[in-house]
Amino acid sequence: MIFSSIEFLLFFILFLIAFKIFSNYQKSLIIFFSLFFYGYWNPIFLILIFYYIIFAYLFIKREIGLKISIPIILLPLFYFKYSYFLIELTNFISLKPYTYNSSLPLAISFITFTIVALLIDIKTKKYEEKINLVSLAEFLIYFPQLIAGPILRAKELFPRLREKIYFKNENIKFGIILFTVGFVKKIFFADSIATYIDPIFDNPNVAESKDIIKAYLLFPLQIYFDFSGYVDMALGVSKILSIDLPLNFNKPYLSSSLTNFWRNWHITLSRWFKDYIYIPLGGSKLNNNRLIINLILTMSIAGLWHGASLNFALWGFLNGLILFIEKKIGRFFNLNNFFKILITCFIIFSLWIVFRIDSLDGIVNFYKILLFNLPTIFYLENLILLSIVIFAVYSQKFDNYASLEIFSKKFKLITIFPIFLLIILTGLGINVGSSEKFIYFDF
């Protein structure tokens, strides 16, 4: 069940009705509906959810050390996501029958990282409030953020879930507008782009040369509209319940460096890797040899978090290497901010190709064709496309929650709701695009 489906809208309406009628049982309703929301995809993997809840609770209550608790929490992730990849990599063919090579359990990477952060924060006394089994379950499977984040810290949700939830007119208006903006990004933009460029990326070795530049320019927009659209919808749904979730995007393609990009893209994941891997490794306070190791190791793990394949490892490695180079020589280039953004976009767009194509041969061939056909960027159709991309990147300047919140206060709910309904029904009715799920659902 995805946010941009009619099934979710019916699910959420039913949830709101139940929430209103049985207002004294809010925690139970959130847990029940969250389990249904997760199990709708594949009920068998509800076992995994119970595994996480029970073990996380035992580790918290028994104060079991991190050397024991974290490996047990990571175990399902390693089995479902990495067992087949590791066997393929090491060529231990005889062990293949014991690996997993099918669709990943939904949200396994996100919920694993959420629990690891919780266990570390409790052990290091960064979070010291008492946690019972019900509140833990509610925190871990809260359905607006369950599938693809944002990745939450204990202090960001536990305090709010302890309070009784009241519907507030201003929050409902803002939540509806946030959800609508995310829906438009996903259905009208991301999915429309996907129908055009997915066939190119699926077969980059046989793609026509004229399409390669289009794919290069459009995929960064697709993944931004797709993932930020999901986050907008998640934040919107939660806002209707008067619960604020942390921001996950802040104009990422207007960043003046790759370092700033990672502060503005998938913010909660970047923060997780910084706090729980990069800083414990020593961060940037060590010599150059350790700095480059820390950056490359952290970003390579971040790459593999996205997927168990060599292209993701390479994508992470290249990010780490460029971040190191940037830290060492970036300060010597006193460029105008516009040119910094331009160079950063070129780096990011180029790295996205490594992210998108899952074979190393495909990546090499894509770049060969791209470089050979680079002069065609000056063809009229490509110049028009480039102008659209530049406009889309610049429009991120206005894609912020503060402006949307101010905008929502100018209208009454009775005005906002029909417009919301019209946009949603139009999007569902004309079925723009053919993408069935959000890109980050695979991670």
BELJO-V493769 format. One line per field, one symbol per residue. phi: phi as a letter, one per 20 degrees, with the letter a starting at -180 (. if undefined). psi: psi as a letter, one per 20 degrees, with the letter a starting at -180 (. if undefined). Layout:
phi: ???
psi: ???
//
This chain:
phi: .dgedfffffgffffffffffdfecfffffffffffgffgfagfefgfffgffffffffffelffffeffgfffgfffffdcfffffffemegfegfeddbcffggmffffffffgfffffffemfccffcdffffffffdgfgdffbngfeegfecggfffefecfcgffffffffgffgfffgffedgfffgfeegffffcffdffgfeffffgfefgfgfffffffgfgffffgffgemdedffdcblffdfeafgfgfeddlgffgfffffdcffgfpmdedfgffffffffffffffffffaebfffffgfgfgfffffgffecgfedeefggffffffffffgffffffeeedffffffgffffffdggffefgffffffffffffffffgdecfffffffffecegfeffffgfffffffffelfmcfebfgffed
psi: oqhkqhggggghggghghhggliilgghgggghhggggihgohhjhhhghgggghggghghilqqhhggghhhighghghhiggghgghikmhhihijrplapqppjhgghghggggggghghjkipjqqprgghgggghjohhjggkaqoqqgiihghhihqpppppghhgggggggggghggggghfghghghgighghhmhhjqqhhighggghhghgghghgghgggggghgghhhjkppqqqiqmlhijqjrhghgiiiplghgghghghiggghiicjjarhghghgggggghgghghhhqmrhhhggggghggghgggghhihiinmqqhghgggggggggghhhghghpiphghgghghghghhjhhihjqghhhgghhgggggghihhjmqhgghggghiiqqhhggghgggggghgghgilprjpirqgihi.
//
